[in-house]
Amino acid sequence: MGANSDREMFIEQVREHHASLRGFVRSLGVAPMWVDDVAQEAFIVAYNRLSEFDQDRDFGAWLRGIARNLVINERRKDARRKRILSDNLTDVLVSTTSIPEEEEQEMGDSALARVETLKECVKSLPEKSGGLLRARYEDNLSANDIAANFDMKAPAVRKALERVRTALRKCMDERLQPAQT
């Protein structure tokens, strides 16, 4: 494949995956003001590595993997600019995507404990709250799509998700606090 056809294919893929990539980046807990930057960074990395892309694979999945790795790297380097909304929530959201075993081993006991605590907190949610959470973060649905599925209005979905995230943060904080005597 020539350079022009690679470039044309890439432009087509950007058009096709731009909105869904932004949604995916946002679903990982990236602050709204940084979503476009992280998505753009993912496209730049993808363009620079276009020769490594296997044409038989799903371009969108490859792109989401790049974005996921960028978010993981952002968490690791404790950047001056705070792009991540909530460390606890981001750990959970990133960890719910598939993690290769070698990365899981690098996470360390503290991060794994936080992931396990989050899983416990998610299980303790009321059924509807858990359903909203799964629809947003596992199924990557928009507030409008979730609203249609749950017979709600989109603003009510956003508010409910905000309350669920707050409840998860509180649950995690309580469970991760050292036992007080």
C-alpha positions, 0 to 999 in steps of 0.5 A: 500500500502506498503512502497516499492510500495509507493517508487516505485510509487513516483520514477515513478511520479518523472520521469514522472513529473520532466521536467514539474515541472521544467517548471512550477516553471520557469513559476512562475518567479523563477530565472533560477539558482534556478529552480532545487532547488525549484523543488527538494524542492517540490519533498522532500515535496511531498515525506514527505507527500506521505501518505497525497496524495489522489490516485484519484487525479492527482499527477502532479497537487498536485506537482504543488500546492506544488511548487506554495506554496513554491514560495509563501512562498519564496516571503513572507519570504524575503530570503537573497538569491534572487530566484525570478526574478521580484516581480511584475511579480511573483505576477502576475504569481502566482496570475494567478494560482487559489488562495483559497479565504482565501489566497486571503484575506491574500494578502492585498490591496497592492498585490491585487492592483498590481494584478489588475494593472497587469491584466490591463497591460496585457489587453493593450498588442497587441494581439500577445504579449498577445497570447505569454504570455498566451501560455507561462504562462497559457498553460505552453508551451515551447519556441519551442512549442510556436514557432511552434504555432506562426510561429516563431523561439524559440530564437525569442519567448524568445526575444519577451517574454522578451520584453513583460515582460519588457513592463509589468514591465514598465506599472505596474511601471507607473500605480503604481507610486503615482500621481505627482503634 
